[in-house]
Amino acid sequence: LTMSPAMWKWTCLVSHLLLSTTVSPLGRQQPLHPKRPFITFTGDQAEGNFNHLVVDERTGHIYLGAVNRIYKLSSDLKVLVTHQTGPDEDNPKCYPPRIVQTCNEPLTPTNNINKMLLIDYKENRLIACGSLYQGICKLLRLDDLFKLGEPFHKKEHYLSGVNESGSVFGVIVSYSNMDDKLFIATAVDGKPEYFPTISSRKLTKNSEADGMFAYVFHDEFVASMIKIPSDTFTIIPDFDIYYIYGFSSGNFVYFLTLQPEMISPPGSTTKEQVYTSKLVRLCKEDTAFNSYVEVPIGCEKNGVEYRLLQAAYLSKAGAILARSLGVGPEDDILFTVFSKGQKRKMKSLDESALCIFVLKKINDRIKDRLQSCYRGEGTLDLAWLKVKDIPCSSALLTIDDNFCGLDMNAPLGVSSMVRGLPIFTEDGDRMTSVIAYVYKNHSLAFVGTKSGKLKK
């Protein structure tokens, strides 16, 4: 959950202890014991913020990515192990990093901000990526945080030069009979020539293997990546794609993003910059990334537009919600939080909405768009390709639910927005995070707010 920086700085709360009510056998809500203490963990105050948290679903152990530290905690927040990741001498202008070759930039003691924390269950290891050295990762053994590997000698090992936590999102696609894949999505911070914004990487069994984090496929013309064209930065100098959430479902990997776009307001001849929330979809098995499609998403209630994505979480519908939505109880539902408007990415308004999307309906919209483009209708319509308004090409083929693209009509954008169903709004204390799950056929959602409150 995301709370205010002051509340998150030194203390981590276990969410299942934060429920404000419980249900008695008669169905009446009863308050929990008012003096029941929260379990807390306080880190080293000299180190700075906590950045990421993952829980081992098998053991209940908690892994906490902080500035210069990785912590392993028990389920009652006792420290079991710590692993130091920084600080070290560095300069963000050193590319390649100074650990690979001499850098002429002045080096200073630099903090290592944890940017991504993932559990690789198959190989019993933690993937912890930081901000030092253009974004290299450590592979740590889950049991004792022993360093199994730290690839750094190839350019593929530098994942992102962005220093901010929350700038990188990863999704592991697991296989029973071959090495897993890691889909990495990252802001590029004005360096599209160095960093792809999305790529798929090899997760080798051997943490020290030469091919760890190598692109799944890479030749002279095609690779398992998407790069933002440098021409885009001449139109929007601060252009970047910010990745809020990611997940896999069925045949696809999805990322939810926030990205700037130039639009012409009604009745105006000049363009202005706004932010658009978009869902990006890729086929798991698409090594050439021909399946890249993005579709704008948003929410509206009582004439108010909620367009700035704050957080998202994938859950199942559950029997009761499924009936009202006309879907199956095992269908995937996206719970999303948007704030009002679409102009202020860094200073979002406090008005916010919790909205739900049926993933199948988003996929149906994407399929319709693919079918129309392969009939030769319209252009690729992708905001960051606008310098080249490329027309769709006609091809006679059948496009079903699992179509993964050809080396034409890609990457592709959907122009019309998919609107979510608003189920709750908050005007004063902006919602900033969400999780959800099904309990006794009911869908339950928990949202965290800007002031550090938890709503059930």
Secondary structure in CASP SS format (residue, H / E / C, confidence):
PFRMAT SS
TARGET T0000
AUTHOR 0000-0000-0000
METHOD secondary structure of the structure
MODEL  1
L C 1.00
T C 1.00
M C 1.00
S C 1.00
P H 1.00
A H 1.00
M H 1.00
W H 1.00
K C 1.00
W C 1.00
T E 1.00
C C 1.00
L C 1.00
V C 1.00
S H 1.00
H H 1.00
L H 1.00
L C 1.00
L C 1.00
S C 1.00
T E 1.00
T E 1.00
V E 1.00
S C 1.00
P C 1.00
L C 1.00
G C 1.00
R C 1.00
Q E 1.00
Q E 1.00
P E 1.00
L C 1.00
H C 1.00
P C 1.00
K C 1.00
R C 1.00
P C 1.00
F C 1.00
I C 1.00
T C 1.00
F C 1.00
T E 1.00
G C 1.00
D C 1.00
Q C 1.00
A C 1.00
E C 1.00
G C 1.00
N C 1.00
F E 1.00
N E 1.00
H E 1.00
L E 1.00
V E 1.00
V E 1.00
D C 1.00
E C 1.00
R C 1.00
T C 1.00
G C 1.00
H C 1.00
I E 1.00
Y E 1.00
L E 1.00
G E 1.00
A E 1.00
V C 1.00
N C 1.00
R E 1.00
I E 1.00
Y E 1.00
K E 1.00
L E 1.00
S C 1.00
S C 1.00
D C 1.00
L C 1.00
K C 1.00
V E 1.00
L E 1.00
V E 1.00
T E 1.00
H E 1.00
Q E 1.00
T C 1.00
G C 1.00
P C 1.00
D E 1.00
E E 1.00
D E 1.00
N C 1.00
P C 1.00
K C 1.00
C C 1.00
Y C 1.00
P C 1.00
P C 1.00
R C 1.00
I C 1.00
V C 1.00
Q C 1.00
T C 1.00
C C 1.00
N C 1.00
E C 1.00
P C 1.00
L C 1.00
T E 1.00
P E 1.00
T E 1.00
N C 1.00
N C 1.00
I C 1.00
N C 1.00
K C 1.00
M E 1.00
L E 1.00
L E 1.00
I E 1.00
D E 1.00
Y C 1.00
K C 1.00
E C 1.00
N C 1.00
R E 1.00
L E 1.00
I E 1.00
A E 1.00
C E 1.00
G C 1.00
S C 1.00
L H 1.00
Y H 1.00
Q H 1.00
G C 1.00
I C 1.00
C E 1.00
K E 1.00
L E 1.00
L E 1.00
R E 1.00
L C 1.00
D C 1.00
D C 1.00
L C 1.00
F C 1.00
K E 1.00
L E 1.00
G E 1.00
E C 1.00
P C 1.00
F C 1.00
H C 1.00
K C 1.00
K H 1.00
E H 1.00
H H 1.00
Y C 1.00
L C 1.00
S C 1.00
G C 1.00
V C 1.00
N C 1.00
E C 1.00
S C 1.00
G C 1.00
S C 1.00
V E 1.00
F E 1.00
G E 1.00
V E 1.00
I E 1.00
V E 1.00
S C 1.00
Y C 1.00
S C 1.00
N C 1.00
M C 1.00
D C 1.00
D E 1.00
K E 1.00
L E 1.00
F E 1.00
I E 1.00
A E 1.00
T E 1.00
A C 1.00
V C 1.00
D C 1.00
G C 1.00
K C 1.00
P C 1.00
E C 1.00
Y C 1.00
F C 1.00
P C 1.00
T C 1.00
I E 1.00
S E 1.00
S E 1.00
R E 1.00
K E 1.00
L E 1.00
T C 1.00
K C 1.00
N C 1.00
S C 1.00
E C 1.00
A C 1.00
D C 1.00
G C 1.00
M C 1.00
F C 1.00
A C 1.00
Y E 1.00
V C 1.00
F C 1.00
H E 1.00
D C 1.00
E C 1.00
F C 1.00
V C 1.00
A E 1.00
S C 1.00
M E 1.00
I E 1.00
K C 1.00
I C 1.00
P C 1.00
S C 1.00
D C 1.00
T H 1.00
F H 1.00
T H 1.00
I H 1.00
I C 1.00
P C 1.00
D C 1.00
F C 1.00
D C 1.00
I C 1.00
Y E 1.00
Y E 1.00
I E 1.00
Y E 1.00
G E 1.00
F E 1.00
S E 1.00
S E 1.00
G C 1.00
N C 1.00
F E 1.00
V E 1.00
Y E 1.00
F E 1.00
L E 1.00
T E 1.00
L E 1.00
Q E 1.00
P E 1.00
E E 1.00
M E 1.00
I E 1.00
S C 1.00
P C 1.00
P C 1.00
G C 1.00
S C 1.00
T C 1.00
T C 1.00
K C 1.00
E E 1.00
Q E 1.00
V E 1.00
Y E 1.00
T E 1.00
S E 1.00
K E 1.00
L E 1.00
V E 1.00
R E 1.00
L E 1.00
C E 1.00
K C 1.00
E C 1.00
D C 1.00
T C 1.00
A C 1.00
F C 1.00
N C 1.00
S C 1.00
Y C 1.00
V E 1.00
E E 1.00
V E 1.00
P E 1.00
I E 1.00
G E 1.00
C E 1.00
E E 1.00
K E 1.00
N C 1.00
G C 1.00
V E 1.00
E E 1.00
Y E 1.00
R E 1.00
L E 1.00
L E 1.00
Q E 1.00
A E 1.00
A E 1.00
Y E 1.00
L E 1.00
S E 1.00
K E 1.00
A C 1.00
G C 1.00
A H 1.00
I H 1.00
L H 1.00
A H 1.00
R H 1.00
S H 1.00
L H 1.00
G C 1.00
V C 1.00
G C 1.00
P C 1.00
E C 1.00
D C 1.00
D E 1.00
I E 1.00
L E 1.00
F E 1.00
T E 1.00
V E 1.00
F E 1.00
S E 1.00
K E 1.00
G E 1.00
Q C 1.00
K C 1.00
R C 1.00
K C 1.00
M C 1.00
K C 1.00
S C 1.00
L C 1.00
D C 1.00
E C 1.00
S E 1.00
A E 1.00
L E 1.00
C E 1.00
I E 1.00
F E 1.00
V E 1.00
L H 1.00
K H 1.00
K H 1.00
I H 1.00
N H 1.00
D H 1.00
R H 1.00
I H 1.00
K H 1.00
D H 1.00
R H 1.00
L H 1.00
Q H 1.00
S H 1.00
C H 1.00
Y C 1.00
R E 1.00
G C 1.00
E C 1.00
G C 1.00
T E 1.00
L C 1.00
D C 1.00
L C 1.00
A H 1.00
W H 1.00
L H 1.00
K C 1.00
V C 1.00
K C 1.00
D C 1.00
I C 1.00
P E 1.00
C C 1.00
S C 1.00
S E 1.00
A C 1.00
L C 1.00
L C 1.00
T C 1.00
I C 1.00
D C 1.00
D C 1.00
N C 1.00
F C 1.00
C C 1.00
G C 1.00
L C 1.00
D C 1.00
M C 1.00
N C 1.00
A C 1.00
P C 1.00
L E 1.00
G E 1.00
V C 1.00
S C 1.00
S C 1.00
M C 1.00
V E 1.00
R E 1.00
G C 1.00
L E 1.00
P E 1.00
I E 1.00
F E 1.00
T E 1.00
E E 1.00
D C 1.00
G C 1.00
D C 1.00
R C 1.00
M E 1.00
T E 1.00
S E 1.00
V E 1.00
I E 1.00
A E 1.00
Y E 1.00
V E 1.00
Y E 1.00
K C 1.00
N C 1.00
H E 1.00
S E 1.00
L E 1.00
A E 1.00
F E 1.00
V E 1.00
G E 1.00
T E 1.00
K C 1.00
S C 1.00
G C 1.00
K C 1.00
L E 1.00
K E 1.00
K C 1.00
END
